[in-house]
Amino acid sequence: MKQGRIIKLVGGLYTVQDESKQKYELKPLGVFRHRNISPKVGDIVDFDENNIVEVHERTNELYRPTIANVDQVLIINSAKRPNFSFLLLDKFLAMVEAFTIKPIIIVSKIDLMDQIELQDLKQKLEYYQQYFQVIFYSSKTKEGIDEILELTTNKVNVLAGQTGAGKSSLLNAIQPDLNLETDEISDALGRGKHTTRHVEIFEFGHGYIADTPGFSKLEFVDFKADQIRYYYPDFFEKSTDCKFYECTHTHEPGCEIKRQVQAGIIPEYRYDNYVFIYNEVLQIKPKYRRDEK
């Protein structure tokens, strides 16, 4: 019996890679259907010559695409072109936190900012650095590349970020043989318009990488408004001093979060984004996935 990680799924056939990087094409045992178990890319499995015989317990799992055991999400935010958006950043952070996955903030294209602009952005992000790792990166000067390489080693990494944020440039910097054009990232990761829609993770530096259209679309489909506060780690930490245990930090009196915003401890834009997301989720009608079992 051997152990490995599922790195690809096409038409019911799983590609499993063991610790020595040897790959095997396998099918799961039929008994999995009766046990309502569907192996996913990213799963750690036990296998023999022909079949996957056991799926290990997952630490987490994502949908759109289905992938399991993700270590961290690299949230790519461009400093310019498009301009940096704290609202987009807070949306991505909330979504990643909801899946109990570690987010890493990567600010790309910093070479497009002058020193005053960059210093201003760094000062605004100092608050975030209390709770999240922030890397300032340039594909032109290579600043931040060593830090990214170190962080992604031996990890299953997922890319997230708005279109044009520099995801393909980051992939090129780490894995030059990909030689991607800006609009080719989806094709390289197996979900372009003219490619087979299969799920796959790729070797990336000394780790793995996957792209997630679910994150890129920023759809808060399965969220509940009163749960958003749990996806703001800073709010969750400080909420023990709120007057009400179930405080949503929106309208309740004696809210510690609002007090800290007024005191300038929590940035006002961070709180405003929270309220925006909260109200946005309130308006969403629930949807149901086919794969919820």
MOVEN-V229373 format. One record per residue. N is the residue number from 1. RES is the residue in three letters. BURIAL is # if it has 24 or more other C-alpha atoms within 12 Angstrom, else .. Layout:
n->N res->RES burial->BURIAL
n->N res->RES burial->BURIAL
This chain:
n->1 res->MET burial->.
n->2 res->LYS burial->.
n->3 res->GLN burial->#
n->4 res->GLY burial->#
n->5 res->ARG burial->#
n->6 res->ILE burial->#
n->7 res->ILE burial->#
n->8 res->LYS burial->#
n->9 res->LEU burial->#
n->10 res->VAL burial->.
n->11 res->GLY burial->.
n->12 res->GLY burial->.
n->13 res->LEU burial->#
n->14 res->TYR burial->#
n->15 res->THR burial->#
n->16 res->VAL burial->#
n->17 res->GLN burial->#
n->18 res->ASP burial->.
n->19 res->GLU burial->.
n->20 res->SER burial->.
n->21 res->LYS burial->.
n->22 res->GLN burial->.
n->23 res->LYS burial->.
n->24 res->TYR burial->#
n->25 res->GLU burial->#
n->26 res->LEU burial->#
n->27 res->LYS burial->#
n->28 res->PRO burial->#
n->29 res->LEU burial->#
n->30 res->GLY burial->.
n->31 res->VAL burial->.
n->32 res->PHE burial->.
n->33 res->ARG burial->.
n->34 res->HIS burial->.
n->35 res->ARG burial->.
n->36 res->ASN burial->.
n->37 res->ILE burial->.
n->38 res->SER burial->#
n->39 res->PRO burial->#
n->40 res->LYS burial->#
n->41 res->VAL burial->#
n->42 res->GLY burial->#
n->43 res->ASP burial->#
n->44 res->ILE burial->#
n->45 res->VAL burial->#
n->46 res->ASP burial->#
n->47 res->PHE burial->#
n->48 res->ASP burial->.
n->49 res->GLU burial->.
n->50 res->ASN burial->.
n->51 res->ASN burial->#
n->52 res->ILE burial->#
n->53 res->VAL burial->#
n->54 res->GLU burial->#
n->55 res->VAL burial->#
n->56 res->HIS burial->#
n->57 res->GLU burial->.
n->58 res->ARG burial->.
n->59 res->THR burial->.
n->60 res->ASN burial->#
n->61 res->GLU burial->#
n->62 res->LEU burial->#
n->63 res->TYR burial->#
n->64 res->ARG burial->#
n->65 res->PRO burial->#
n->66 res->THR burial->#
n->67 res->ILE burial->#
n->68 res->ALA burial->#
n->69 res->ASN burial->#
n->70 res->VAL burial->#
n->71 res->ASP burial->#
n->72 res->GLN burial->#
n->73 res->VAL burial->#
n->74 res->LEU burial->#
n->75 res->ILE burial->#
n->76 res->ILE burial->#
n->77 res->ASN burial->#
n->78 res->SER burial->#
n->79 res->ALA burial->#
n->80 res->LYS burial->#
n->81 res->ARG burial->.
n->82 res->PRO burial->.
n->83 res->ASN burial->#
n->84 res->PHE burial->#
n->85 res->SER burial->#
n->86 res->PHE burial->#
n->87 res->LEU burial->#
n->88 res->LEU burial->#
n->89 res->LEU burial->#
n->90 res->ASP burial->#
n->91 res->LYS burial->#
n->92 res->PHE burial->#
n->93 res->LEU burial->#
n->94 res->ALA burial->#
n->95 res->MET burial->#
n->96 res->VAL burial->#
n->97 res->GLU burial->#
n->98 res->ALA burial->#
n->99 res->PHE burial->#
n->100 res->THR burial->#
n->101 res->ILE burial->#
n->102 res->LYS burial->#
n->103 res->PRO burial->#
n->104 res->ILE burial->#
n->105 res->ILE burial->#
n->106 res->ILE burial->#
n->107 res->VAL burial->#
n->108 res->SER burial->#
n->109 res->LYS burial->#
n->110 res->ILE burial->#
n->111 res->ASP burial->.
n->112 res->LEU burial->.
n->113 res->MET burial->#
n->114 res->ASP burial->.
n->115 res->GLN burial->.
n->116 res->ILE burial->.
n->117 res->GLU burial->.
n->118 res->LEU burial->#
n->119 res->GLN burial->.
n->120 res->ASP burial->.
n->121 res->LEU burial->#
n->122 res->LYS burial->.
n->123 res->GLN burial->.
n->124 res->LYS burial->.
n->125 res->LEU burial->#
n->126 res->GLU burial->.
n->127 res->TYR burial->.
n->128 res->TYR burial->#
n->129 res->GLN burial->.
n->130 res->GLN burial->.
n->131 res->TYR burial->.
n->132 res->PHE burial->#
n->133 res->GLN burial->#
n->134 res->VAL burial->#
n->135 res->ILE burial->#
n->136 res->PHE burial->#
n->137 res->TYR burial->#
n->138 res->SER burial->#
n->139 res->SER burial->#
n->140 res->LYS burial->.
n->141 res->THR burial->.
n->142 res->LYS burial->.
n->143 res->GLU burial->.
n->144 res->GLY burial->#
n->145 res->ILE burial->#
n->146 res->ASP burial->.
n->147 res->GLU burial->.
n->148 res->ILE burial->#
n->149 res->LEU burial->#
n->150 res->GLU burial->.
n->151 res->LEU burial->#
n->152 res->THR burial->#
n->153 res->THR burial->.
n->154 res->ASN burial->.
n->155 res->LYS burial->#
n->156 res->VAL burial->#
n->157 res->ASN burial->#
n->158 res->VAL burial->#
n->159 res->LEU burial->#
n->160 res->ALA burial->#
n->161 res->GLY burial->#
n->162 res->GLN burial->#
n->163 res->THR burial->#
n->164 res->GLY burial->#
n->165 res->ALA burial->#
n->166 res->GLY burial->#
n->167 res->LYS burial->#
n->168 res->SER burial->#
n->169 res->SER burial->#
n->170 res->LEU burial->#
n->171 res->LEU burial->#
n->172 res->ASN burial->#
n->173 res->ALA burial->#
n->174 res->ILE burial->#
n->175 res->GLN burial->.
n->176 res->PRO burial->.
n->177 res->ASP burial->.
n->178 res->LEU burial->.
n->179 res->ASN burial->.
n->180 res->LEU burial->.
n->181 res->GLU burial->.
n->182 res->THR burial->.
n->183 res->ASP burial->.
n->184 res->GLU burial->#
n->185 res->ILE burial->#
n->186 res->SER burial->#
n->187 res->ASP burial->.
n->188 res->ALA burial->#
n->189 res->LEU burial->#
n->190 res->GLY burial->#
n->191 res->ARG burial->.
n->192 res->GLY burial->.
n->193 res->LYS burial->.
n->194 res->HIS burial->.
n->195 res->THR burial->.
n->196 res->THR burial->.
n->197 res->ARG burial->.
n->198 res->HIS burial->#
n->199 res->VAL burial->#
n->200 res->GLU burial->#
n->201 res->ILE burial->#
n->202 res->PHE burial->#
n->203 res->GLU burial->#
n->204 res->PHE burial->#
n->205 res->GLY burial->#
n->206 res->HIS burial->.
n->207 res->GLY burial->#
n->208 res->TYR burial->#
n->209 res->ILE burial->#
n->210 res->ALA burial->#
n->211 res->ASP burial->#
n->212 res->THR burial->#
n->213 res->PRO burial->#
n->214 res->GLY burial->#
n->215 res->PHE burial->#
n->216 res->SER burial->#
n->217 res->LYS burial->.
n->218 res->LEU burial->#
n->219 res->GLU burial->#
n->220 res->PHE burial->#
n->221 res->VAL burial->#
n->222 res->ASP burial->#
n->223 res->PHE burial->#
n->224 res->LYS burial->#
n->225 res->ALA burial->#
n->226 res->ASP burial->.
n->227 res->GLN burial->#
n->228 res->ILE burial->#
n->229 res->ARG burial->#
n->230 res->TYR burial->#
n->231 res->TYR burial->#
n->232 res->TYR burial->#
n->233 res->PRO burial->#
n->234 res->ASP burial->#
n->235 res->PHE burial->#
n->236 res->PHE burial->#
n->237 res->GLU burial->.
n->238 res->LYS burial->#
n->239 res->SER burial->#
n->240 res->THR burial->.
n->241 res->ASP burial->.
n->242 res->CYS burial->#
n->243 res->LYS burial->.
n->244 res->PHE burial->.
n->245 res->TYR burial->.
n->246 res->GLU burial->.
n->247 res->CYS burial->#
n->248 res->THR burial->#
n->249 res->HIS burial->#
n->250 res->THR burial->#
n->251 res->HIS burial->.
n->252 res->GLU burial->.
n->253 res->PRO burial->.
n->254 res->GLY burial->.
n->255 res->CYS burial->#
n->256 res->GLU burial->#
n->257 res->ILE burial->#
n->258 res->LYS burial->#
n->259 res->ARG burial->#
n->260 res->GLN burial->.
n->261 res->VAL burial->.
n->262 res->GLN burial->.
n->263 res->ALA burial->.
n->264 res->GLY burial->.
n->265 res->ILE burial->.
n->266 res->ILE burial->#
n->267 res->PRO burial->#
n->268 res->GLU burial->.
n->269 res->TYR burial->#
n->270 res->ARG burial->#
n->271 res->TYR burial->#
n->272 res->ASP burial->.
n->273 res->ASN burial->#
n->274 res->TYR burial->#
n->275 res->VAL burial->#
n->276 res->PHE burial->.
n->277 res->ILE burial->#
n->278 res->TYR burial->#
n->279 res->ASN burial->.
n->280 res->GLU burial->.
n->281 res->VAL burial->#
n->282 res->LEU burial->.
n->283 res->GLN burial->.
n->284 res->ILE burial->.
n->285 res->LYS burial->.
n->286 res->PRO burial->.
n->287 res->LYS burial->.
n->288 res->TYR burial->.
n->289 res->ARG burial->.
n->290 res->ARG burial->.
n->291 res->ASP burial->.
n->292 res->GLU burial->.
n->293 res->LYS burial->.
